[in-house]
Amino acid sequence: MKKLILLIAAAFALHTAWSQEQSSIFSHYIVNPILISPAVAGFNENHQIYMGVRSQWTGFTENPKSYGIGYNGPIGKTLGLGLGVMSENLGNVTNTRLQLNYAFRYELKNVKFAAGFSTEFLTKKVAESVLQSPLYEEGDNIIENAVEGNKIFDASLGAWATIKKNTFVGVTFPNLVVAKIGEIETGQNEGSFLKYSIITFGHEFEVEPYNFKLRPSVLVYNIKDRPLQIDFNMLGSFINDKLIAGVSVRGGTGGATGILLGTNVDVFKLYYSYDLTFQKFQKYNSGSHELTLMFNFDRGKRRYDRSPN
């Protein structure tokens, strides 16, 4: 039965590769928005190195695990560049992503705006152990090609803006291409502005007498053939951003809730979150854990800012 489940999961993952290549495998976009928008690269005028790991549905056999490392920073006064490498282990399926981000930013009075573009190279592979399953039929080209690895190219567009430094809004159109490398046609599941979109906005309130900041935000994720996903986030920071706490509630995909704790010491930032779903599957696992480490540098100097990342 276990092999049957894994084989079905592998086939499902191969099929969904054409219907939806998610632009981000982490939920810490509320503290690291480069995960959802290429326009954020270099937006805060500092150089950032980040590392993240997520273990989803812990306690469940061969639960999904995600790993990522990346950099983004400014180049001159108007350009921003970013580089990220991410890996997902989904049972017998391994996805490896290489993403390059390019952004152009400018300021006009109290508004700072950036437009960004990203290119992504994805390799999807199924473990060779699948070929040993009694359910595998020799000569199955789909499975055999998957074991060798499918290489996919994708691209995304995004825009990011802050108003008076306290209000931010972002729009991203991921999965514009989703084409196998080496093939001219992408098939009926080719990318489209109408099929995939991410919209996020929020505002930071300062309570000066108590040295406290509160930042509510909303993220709307539109994915083709799936219910509209809406995340409601609330992030608070204390003692000059040295202590951070937050809560998130997700609706539209069965529902989920999570808490986030973090600290900011000098150029070092550390965030941890734990979340649970409202679905029946929750009783078979112990929730999901996510950890992110970030280092922010400004040409070797310390930098603290009020921006989302």
N, C-alpha and C positions, 0 to 999 in steps of 0.2 A: 504493500500500500504506500509506503514511504517513497519508493522509487517512482510509483505512478504519479504521486503528487509532485515530485521534483521534475519529472519529465513534462507534465502538463504545465508547470510553472515556467519551464524553459521555453516551451512552445509559445506560451502566452507572452512572455517577454519579447520574443522575436517578432511576434505580430504587432505588439504595441510600439515597437521601435519606429514604425512608420506612422503611427497615429499620434504619438506624443513623445517628444524628446524633452523632458523637463529641464529647464535652464538652471535649476539649482537643486542640489540634493541635501541642503541644510536648511534649518528653520531659523538660524540666527541672523537672518537678513535685517532684523530690527536694530541690530548693533553693527552689522557689516553689510550694507546695502549693495556692495559690489557683487554680491551673490545673485541679485535679481536685475541689476541695471549696469550695462557697460558705460553709461554716461558718468558714473560715480568715480571712474578712474582719475586720480589726481585732483578730485574736486575740492578737497580741503587743504590743498597746497602742501600736504605732507606725504612722506613715503611710508607705506604701510606693508608689513609682512604679516600674513595670517596663516594659521594652521588650525584645522578643525577635524573632529571625529564625531560620528554619530552612530550609535547602536540602537536600532529600532526593534521593538517587540522583544525585549530581552527575556530570556527564559524559554523562548520558542526555538526549536531545533533549526539550525542554520538560518538564524534571523538576519535581516538585511543590515549591512554595515557600510558606512561611507567614510571616506578619508579625503582630505583636501589640503592643499598648500598653495599659496599664491602671493603675488606682489602687485601693488599698483602705486603710482605716484605721478607727480607733475613733470613735464618736460617743457621748460621755459615758462612763459606767462600764460599760454593759452592751450597747450596740449597736455594730454594725460595718456599714459600707457598702463596696461595691466597684463599679467600672465598668471594663469591658474592651471593646476593639474589636479584632477579629481578621480577617485576610484570608488566604484560601488560593487559590493559582493551581495548578490541576490540568490542565495542557494547555489545552484550550479552555474549561474550566469555572472560574468564579470564585465562591468562597463568601465572603460578608461577614457577620460576626457582631457583634451588639451585645448584651453581657451585663451584667445588673444583679444584684448580690449583696447579700443582706441577712442579717445574723447577729445572734444573741442569745447572750451568754456570761455565765458566772458561775463563781465559785470556791467550793469546799467543802474546807477543810483542804488536803490535798496534791493535790487533783484540780481541774483547770480544764477546763470543758466548754463547748462552743458548738454551737448548732443553727443551720443556715443554709438559705436558700432562694434560688434564682436564677431569673430569667426571661431568656429569650434570643430575639432576633429575628434570623432568618437569611434572607439573600437569596442564591439560587443562580441564576447566569446562565451561559449558553453563548454564546461569541463569535459574532458575526454572520457570521464567515467560514464557519461550518458550513453556512450557507444556500447558499454557492457550491459546495459539494461535489457532484460528479456523482451521489453516492449519495443525496442529499437529494431527497425527493419533495415537490413543492409541495402545500401544504395539510395537511402533517403537523402536527397541532395540538400534539403533545407537544414537538417540536423548536421550533416557533414560540413556544409559551408559555415554553419554557426560555430562548430568546433574549431575550424580554421580561423574564424573571426570575420565579422562584417565591419567594414570601414565606412563611416558615414560623415558627411560634411554638413554643417549647419551654420546659420548666421542669425544675428539679432540686432535690432535697432532700439535705442532708448533715449529718453530725455529726462533731465533732472533739474530742479530749480529750487532755490530757497528765497524766501521773501523776508527781509529784515532779519535774517539769520535764524529766526524762530519757527517759521512755517516752511514746510517742504512738500513737494509734490513730484511724483515720478510716473512715467509711462514707459512701458517696455513691450515690444512686439517680438517674442522669441519664435524659434522654429520657422524661420522664413523659407528655408530650403529643404532640409531633411532629405538629402539625396545620397545614395550610395556612391562612393568614389569609384570612378571608372564607368559609370552608367550615365547616359545623357538624360533619360527621362526619370523623373522622380516618382511617377505613378499617381494614382488617384488621391493619395494622402499627402500631396505636396504642401509645403508651408503656405500660410495665408495670414494677412493681418486680421481677418475676421475669425479665424479659428483659435488663435492664441493671443492673449493680451494680459498684461499685469498693470494694475493701477494702484498706486499707494499715495497716501497723503497723511500729514500729521502736523501738530503744533506743539511747541514746548512752552510751558508756563513756568515762570520763575516766582518763587515765594521767597523774596529776599530776606525778610526778617528771620526765617528759619533755615537759610542756606539750603534750600530744597528746590528741585526741579521736577516737573511732572510732564511727560510727553505721551499723550494718547495718539494712536495712529490706526489706520485701516488699510488693509491690502485686499484687493479684489483680483482673483485669478480666474480668467475665462479660458477653459480648455475644451476643445471640440469633443462632443459626445459624452461630456461629464457634467455633473451639476456645478453650478457657479459656486466657487469657493470664496468665502469672505473671512478674513482674520481680523479680530479686534484686539489691539495690543495696548497695554498701559505700562510705561516704563518710568520709574522714578530714580533719581540720583540724589545722593546726600554727601555732605562734607566735601564740597568742591569736586564732585564726581568720583570720589574715592570709593564709595559704596553704591551699588546699583542693584535694583530689584524690579522685577516686572512680572506681568501675567498676560497670557494670551488665550483667547477663546476662538475656536474655528468652527465655522458652520458650512453646510453645503455638501460635505463628503462623509456624512455620518457623525461629524462633530468630534472635537477634541479640546482639551484644555491643558495648559502648561504653565510652569513657573520658571523664572530666570533669576539667577543671582550672579553678581559680578563685582569686580574691583578694578580700579585704575590707579596704578602706582608708577609715577614717573612716566617712562615711555611704554610701560608694560600694562597690558589689559588681559584679564582672564574672565571668561563667562561660562557658566554651566546652566543647563536647563533640563527639566524632567517633564514629560507630558504623558497623558493618558487619553485614550479615545473613548467615545461613548457607544462604540459598536459592540456586538456580542463577542467578537473576536478578542476583546480585551481580557476576558476571563482565562484565555490560554497563554497570556504573556504578562510580564511585569512592567510594562510601559517602556518608554524610550528615553535615552540619555544622550546629551550632546555637550561637547566641550570645545571651546574656541580660545586660542591664544593669539594675541595681536601685539605687534610692536609698531609704534608710530614715531617717525623721525622727521625733523624739519632741518635738513642739511646739518645734522649732528646736534641740533638743539632740541630742547623739550618743546612740546606743543600741546596745548589743551584748547579744545574748541567746543562749540555748542551744536555742531552738526551731527546728523544721524550716525556717522561712523567715526 
